Amino acid sequence: MADRDTPSYLLLSAASFVVLIAGLRAADTIAIPVLVALFAGILSLPLLFWLQAKGVPRTLAIVATMLAATGLLVAAGFLLGTAVTKVAAEVPVYQEGLREVVSQGVEWIRARGVAVETADFFNPDAILDMATATMGRVAALAQDTILVALITVFLLFEAASFPDKLQAAFGERSEMVERLRRVTDEVQRYLVLKTFMSALLGVGAYAWTWATGVDYPVFWGLLGFVMHYIPNIGAFLGAIPAVLLALVQYGVGRATVVAIGFVVMDTILGNLVEPPLMGRRFGLSPLVVFLSLVFWGWVWGPVGMLLSVPLTIILKIILEGTRDWRWLAVLLGRGPEKADAT
């Protein structure tokens, strides 16, 4: 075997990485549902283990957890698919309205002696085309709900007996068993907390758009829930379409009110409530967040951007549990704990 510091080893590692990424891009139709199912299964494990701790037989606990998980997945997929279909059907109408609003804004600027072209100032067609493409990818994922639910069911059956398999294979006090248990607990904690915070933002987005009269509040609530998985910029990106729709429907005043509501929600949840709950252990460097968005967006498009940060944090947690790669986990994080000491 080549030494780890030799050029041949580094070249082989780089080639393997390229082959892996090419395979992920080619297998996106199956890889994305599998990852979503994996996240759903991890989120369902606390309920499964809680039922078993209460004395519920394993088979019955698996069935109950499976029904709860698949019910939520099917309901979410139905709501998301229905909302995306309705919004996509009205895109041409909103596109024309947004074009008219932009034209009025350009004329207002020209009246004050500033020479500007509509395309240079703002291109609503490009933005709405991008939004339509993104909604199409999300709708395609929603159509895979049944596949995701089936994979989740098999994961739950496997998860119920997997600890026993590990103990039988490596011993009850094996270092590998303990390390895997720690990693699993950390990943579960992150996904549960992040999902809870995303749900709060989704409910807030639904309530605010409903109260301000913006069309399709259910869609904006679901979009806010999904986009909050992207830290720092996710809530901002999810709010832009709702603000633009409010601009088309009611004008600048109502759009400003809608925007202020989203800013307040994101400030409270993203900057005041979430950081103390998450802690530095789940923190990523802002540069790493941006690079992960670019990289996974290139690999899997808009859905890859949604999954990018959870995947990177899971990778960071796994690396923290190793000796050889712990240094990489430190580089992915925000910095040493002592950096915050005052």
Sequence and secondary structure as in RCSB ss.txt:
>XXXX:A:sequence
MADRDTPSYLLLSAASFVVLIAGLRAADTIAIPVLVALFAGILSLPLLFWLQAKGVPRTLAIVATMLAATGLLVA
AGFLLGTAVTKVAAEVPVYQEGLREVVSQGVEWIRARGVAVETADFFNPDAILDMATATMGRVAALAQDTILVAL
ITVFLLFEAASFPDKLQAAFGERSEMVERLRRVTDEVQRYLVLKTFMSALLGVGAYAWTWATGVDYPVFWGLLGF
VMHYIPNIGAFLGAIPAVLLALVQYGVGRATVVAIGFVVMDTILGNLVEPPLMGRRFGLSPLVVFLSLVFWGWVW
GPVGMLLSVPLTIILKIILEGTRDWRWLAVLLGRGPEKADAT
>XXXX:A:secstr
   TTSHHHHHHHHHHHHHHHHHHHHTHHHHHHHHHHHHHHHHHHHHHHHHHHTT  HHHHHHHHHHHHHHHHHH
HHHHHHHHHHHHHHTHHHHHHHHHHHHHHHHHHHHTTT    HHHH  HHHHHHHHHHHHHHHHHHHHTHHHHHH
HHHHHHHHHHHHHHHHHHHH TT HHHHHHHHHHHHHHHHHHHHHHHHHHHHHHHHHHHHHTT S HHHHHHHHH
HHTTSTTTHHHHHHHHHHHHHHHHH HHHHHHHHHHHHHHHIIIIIIIHHHHH GGG   HHHHHHHHHHHHHHH
HHHHHHHHHHHHHHHHHHHHT STTHHHHHHHSS  GGGG  
